[in-house]
Amino acid sequence: RSAAAPPCLHWNTRMSALFDFKSFLVTLLLFICTCTYVKMKAPQLMDSHKVGLRGLFWKAARVGERLSPWVATSCVVMGVHTFWTGGGK
């Protein structure tokens, strides 16, 4: 008896960014960097009261501001890793 993949994986072999750890990290880093950039350009778009969706954007921007050396280093490492591994071919 052969061990077949579950039926849901037969039609789609690519994973979503939520299920692939590398893609999730890239998505998270891009989200943090984008929120930080938008907060620097248009701070009125962020909600400093930390409620709702705009509050989530504000929190991500705060992470990008406070941990900017770590976020920048992570972006460089992920970029080099993506370049080195062929970009998910």
FIKOLZA-1660 file (N, C-alpha, C; in steps of 0.1 Angstrom, whole numbers, plus 5000, padded with zeros to 4 digits):
% residues 89
   i   px   py   pz ch aa at
   1 5009 4988 5000  A  R  N
   1 5000 5000 5000  A  R CA
   1 5009 5012 5000  A  R  C
   2 5007 5021 4991  A  S  N
   2 5015 5033 4990  A  S CA
   2 5009 5044 4999  A  S  C
   3 5018 5052 5004  A  A  N
   3 5013 5064 5012  A  A CA
   3 5011 5076 5003  A  A  C
   4 4998 5078 5000  A  A  N
   4 4995 5089 4991  A  A CA
   4 4993 5102 4999  A  A  C
   5 4995 5113 4993  A  A  N
   5 4993 5126 4999  A  A CA
   5 4978 5128 5001  A  A  C
   6 4974 5136 5011  A  P  N
   6 4960 5139 5013  A  P CA
   6 4954 5145 5000  A  P  C
   7 4941 5142 4998  A  P  N
   7 4935 5147 4985  A  P CA
   7 4936 5162 4983  A  P  C
   8 4936 5170 4994  A  C  N
   8 4937 5185 4992  A  C CA
   8 4950 5189 4986  A  C  C
   9 4961 5181 4987  A  L  N
   9 4974 5185 4982  A  L CA
   9 4976 5181 4968  A  L  C
  10 4968 5173 4962  A  H  N
  10 4970 5168 4948  A  H CA
  10 4969 5179 4938  A  H  C
  11 4959 5188 4940  A  W  N
  11 4957 5198 4930  A  W CA
  11 4965 5211 4932  A  W  C
  12 4971 5213 4944  A  N  N
  12 4979 5225 4946  A  N CA
  12 4991 5221 4954  A  N  C
  13 5003 5222 4948  A  T  N
  13 5015 5218 4955  A  T CA
  13 5022 5230 4961  A  T  C
  14 5017 5243 4958  A  R  N
  14 5023 5255 4964  A  R CA
  14 5015 5258 4977  A  R  C
  15 5023 5262 4987  A  M  N
  15 5017 5265 5000  A  M CA
  15 5014 5280 5001  A  M  C
  16 5005 5284 5010  A  S  N
  16 5002 5297 5013  A  S CA
  16 5013 5303 5021  A  S  C
  17 5014 5316 5022  A  A  N
  17 5024 5323 5031  A  A CA
  17 5022 5320 5045  A  A  C
  18 5010 5316 5049  A  L  N
  18 5007 5313 5063  A  L CA
  18 5012 5299 5067  A  L  C
  19 5014 5290 5057  A  F  N
  19 5018 5277 5061  A  F CA
  19 5033 5274 5058  A  F  C
  20 5039 5282 5050  A  D  N
  20 5053 5281 5047  A  D CA
  20 5061 5291 5056  A  D  C
  21 5070 5286 5064  A  F  N
  21 5076 5294 5075  A  F CA
  21 5084 5306 5068  A  F  C
  22 5092 5302 5058  A  K  N
  22 5100 5313 5051  A  K CA
  22 5091 5324 5045  A  K  C
  23 5081 5320 5039  A  S  N
  23 5072 5330 5033  A  S CA
  23 5065 5338 5043  A  S  C
  24 5061 5332 5055  A  F  N
  24 5055 5339 5066  A  F CA
  24 5065 5349 5071  A  F  C
  25 5078 5346 5073  A  L  N
  25 5087 5356 5078  A  L CA
  25 5089 5367 5068  A  L  C
  26 5090 5364 5055  A  V  N
  26 5091 5375 5045  A  V CA
  26 5079 5384 5046  A  V  C
  27 5067 5378 5046  A  T  N
  27 5055 5386 5047  A  T CA
  27 5055 5395 5060  A  T  C
  28 5058 5389 5071  A  L  N
  28 5059 5397 5083  A  L CA
  28 5069 5408 5083  A  L  C
  29 5081 5406 5077  A  L  N
  29 5091 5416 5076  A  L CA
  29 5086 5427 5067  A  L  C
  30 5080 5424 5056  A  L  N
  30 5075 5434 5046  A  L CA
  30 5063 5442 5053  A  L  C
  31 5055 5435 5061  A  F  N
  31 5044 5442 5068  A  F CA
  31 5050 5453 5078  A  F  C
  32 5060 5448 5085  A  I  N
  32 5066 5457 5095  A  I CA
  32 5073 5469 5088  A  I  C
  33 5080 5466 5078  A  C  N
  33 5087 5477 5071  A  C CA
  33 5077 5487 5064  A  C  C
  34 5067 5481 5058  A  T  N
  34 5057 5490 5052  A  T CA
  34 5050 5499 5062  A  T  C
  35 5046 5493 5073  A  C  N
  35 5039 5501 5084  A  C CA
  35 5048 5512 5089  A  C  C
  36 5061 5509 5091  A  T  N
  36 5071 5519 5096  A  T CA
  36 5072 5530 5086  A  T  C
  37 5073 5527 5073  A  Y  N
  37 5074 5537 5062  A  Y CA
  37 5062 5546 5062  A  Y  C
  38 5050 5540 5062  A  V  N
  38 5038 5548 5062  A  V CA
  38 5037 5557 5074  A  V  C
  39 5041 5552 5086  A  K  N
  39 5040 5560 5098  A  K CA
  39 5050 5572 5097  A  K  C
  40 5061 5570 5090  A  M  N
  40 5070 5581 5089  A  M CA
  40 5065 5592 5079  A  M  C
  41 5058 5587 5068  A  K  N
  41 5053 5596 5058  A  K CA
  41 5040 5602 5062  A  K  C
  42 5031 5595 5068  A  A  N
  42 5018 5600 5071  A  A CA
  42 5013 5595 5085  A  A  C
  43 5018 5601 5096  A  P  N
  43 5015 5596 5109  A  P CA
  43 5001 5596 5113  A  P  C
  44 4993 5605 5106  A  Q  N
  44 4979 5606 5110  A  Q CA
  44 4971 5593 5106  A  Q  C
  45 4976 5585 5097  A  L  N
  45 4970 5573 5093  A  L CA
  45 4970 5562 5104  A  L  C
  46 4979 5563 5113  A  M  N
  46 4981 5553 5124  A  M CA
  46 4973 5557 5136  A  M  C
  47 4967 5548 5143  A  D  N
  47 4959 5550 5155  A  D CA
  47 4968 5547 5167  A  D  C
  48 4972 5558 5174  A  S  N
  48 4980 5555 5186  A  S CA
  48 4973 5550 5198  A  S  C
  49 4959 5549 5197  A  H  N
  49 4951 5544 5208  A  H CA
  49 4951 5528 5208  A  H  C
  50 4958 5523 5198  A  K  N
  50 4960 5508 5197  A  K CA
  50 4947 5500 5196  A  K  C
  51 4937 5504 5189  A  V  N
  51 4925 5497 5187  A  V CA
  51 4922 5494 5172  A  V  C
  52 4917 5483 5169  A  G  N
  52 4913 5480 5155  A  G CA
  52 4924 5477 5146  A  G  C
  53 4921 5478 5133  A  L  N
  53 4931 5475 5123  A  L CA
  53 4942 5485 5123  A  L  C
  54 4938 5498 5124  A  R  N
  54 4949 5509 5124  A  R CA
  54 4958 5507 5136  A  R  C
  55 4953 5502 5147  A  G  N
  55 4961 5500 5159  A  G CA
  55 4971 5489 5156  A  G  C
  56 4967 5479 5149  A  L  N
  56 4977 5468 5145  A  L CA
  56 4988 5474 5136  A  L  C
  57 4984 5483 5127  A  F  N
  57 4994 5489 5119  A  F CA
  57 5004 5498 5127  A  F  C
  58 4998 5504 5137  A  W  N
  58 5006 5513 5146  A  W CA
  58 5016 5504 5154  A  W  C
  59 5012 5493 5159  A  K  N
  59 5020 5484 5167  A  K CA
  59 5032 5478 5158  A  K  C
  60 5028 5475 5145  A  A  N
  60 5039 5470 5136  A  A CA
  60 5049 5481 5133  A  A  C
  61 5044 5493 5132  A  A  N
  61 5053 5504 5130  A  A CA
  61 5062 5507 5142  A  A  C
  62 5056 5505 5154  A  R  N
  62 5064 5507 5166  A  R CA
  62 5075 5496 5167  A  R  C
  63 5072 5484 5163  A  V  N
  63 5082 5474 5163  A  V CA
  63 5093 5477 5153  A  V  C
  64 5089 5482 5141  A  G  N
  64 5099 5486 5131  A  G CA
  64 5108 5498 5136  A  G  C
  65 5102 5507 5144  A  E  N
  65 5110 5518 5149  A  E CA
  65 5120 5514 5160  A  E  C
  66 5115 5506 5169  A  R  N
  66 5123 5503 5181  A  R CA
  66 5133 5492 5178  A  R  C
  67 5130 5483 5169  A  L  N
  67 5139 5472 5165  A  L CA
  67 5145 5473 5151  A  L  C
  68 5146 5486 5147  A  S  N
  68 5151 5488 5133  A  S CA
  68 5164 5481 5129  A  S  C
  69 5174 5481 5138  A  P  N
  69 5186 5473 5133  A  P CA
  69 5183 5458 5132  A  P  C
  70 5175 5453 5140  A  W  N
  70 5172 5438 5139  A  W CA
  70 5163 5436 5127  A  W  C
  71 5154 5444 5124  A  V  N
  71 5145 5443 5113  A  V CA
  71 5153 5444 5100  A  V  C
  72 5162 5454 5099  A  A  N
  72 5170 5456 5087  A  A CA
  72 5179 5444 5085  A  A  C
  73 5185 5439 5096  A  T  N
  73 5194 5427 5095  A  T CA
  73 5186 5415 5090  A  T  C
  74 5174 5414 5095  A  S  N
  74 5165 5403 5091  A  S CA
  74 5162 5404 5076  A  S  C
  75 5159 5416 5071  A  C  N
  75 5156 5418 5057  A  C CA
  75 5168 5414 5048  A  C  C
  76 5180 5418 5052  A  V  N
  76 5191 5415 5045  A  V CA
  76 5194 5400 5044  A  V  C
  77 5192 5394 5056  A  V  N
  77 5195 5379 5057  A  V CA
  77 5184 5372 5048  A  V  C
  78 5172 5376 5049  A  M  N
  78 5161 5369 5041  A  M CA
  78 5164 5372 5026  A  M  C
  79 5168 5384 5022  A  G  N
  79 5171 5387 5008  A  G CA
  79 5182 5378 5003  A  G  C
  80 5193 5377 5011  A  V  N
  80 5205 5369 5007  A  V CA
  80 5200 5354 5006  A  V  C
  81 5192 5350 5015  A  H  N
  81 5188 5336 5015  A  H CA
  81 5179 5333 5003  A  H  C
  82 5170 5342 5000  A  T  N
  82 5161 5341 4988  A  T CA
  82 5170 5341 4975  A  T  C
  83 5179 5350 4975  A  F  N
  83 5188 5350 4963  A  F CA
  83 5196 5337 4962  A  F  C
  84 5202 5333 4973  A  W  N
  84 5210 5321 4973  A  W CA
  84 5203 5308 4969  A  W  C
  85 5190 5307 4974  A  T  N
  85 5183 5295 4972  A  T CA
  85 5175 5295 4959  A  T  C
  86 5175 5306 4952  A  G  N
  86 5169 5306 4939  A  G CA
  86 5154 5312 4939  A  G  C
  87 5150 5318 4950  A  G  N
  87 5137 5324 4951  A  G CA
  87 5125 5315 4951  A  G  C
  88 5127 5303 4956  A  G  N
  88 5115 5294 4958  A  G CA
  88 5112 5286 4945  A  G  C
  89 5122 5283 4937  A  K  N
  89 5119 5275 4925  A  K CA
  89 5116 5261 4928  A  K  C
% end
